[in-house]
């Protein structure tokens, strides 16, 4: 089966940088994705890492190390609107996306 | 359609009744997923459809839960003899194909069993 571990909560202030870690265990690995979900909203796709290294999209970056079964999402220049839950997800070949339990990010002024 | 559409958006049902939840994926998307999310919790995988392949039902919590996908498009999740612990938001998502990791989610159906 698959399992993913990520912190349950992270707090930060506006303008700061925050890193949300994700470790996973899965037999057969197809890539690590990150999703954002605001309260009452639907999850939305943020990024995907299929290979080791860093992917950058604006203020958000995501990193993957397949040898360490580890990845992280880096959020820079935090804004109040970044307050949300962030989920890492793995895809095992031929099966659905499996999500972690999510990290609630609270950004204060 | 422009996005994944789910209906109803809210459903209140009495314990023991059956309910059907509908998902209309993005046109042309061959992969379709159902997840369950309890208040403040993560996304619990329920079932996955990919094209004409046999669905991955490994996440269904009991035999009261079933799902079908007709014509490779619309999907219906059925919960029989609902229990209070079935209360949750049921989310549907679709992606272009099995290789694509970007899943597009609907707004969900909030199910309340009283």
Interface residues (C-beta under 8 A of the other chain):
Chain A: X30 X31 X33 X35 X41 X42 X43 X44 X45 X48 X50 X87 X89 X91 X94 X95 X96 X97 X98 X99 X100 X101 X102
Chain B: X31 X33 X35 X41 X42 X43 X45 X47 X48 X50 X56 X58 X59 X91 X93 X98 X101 X102 X103 X104 X105 X106 X107 X108
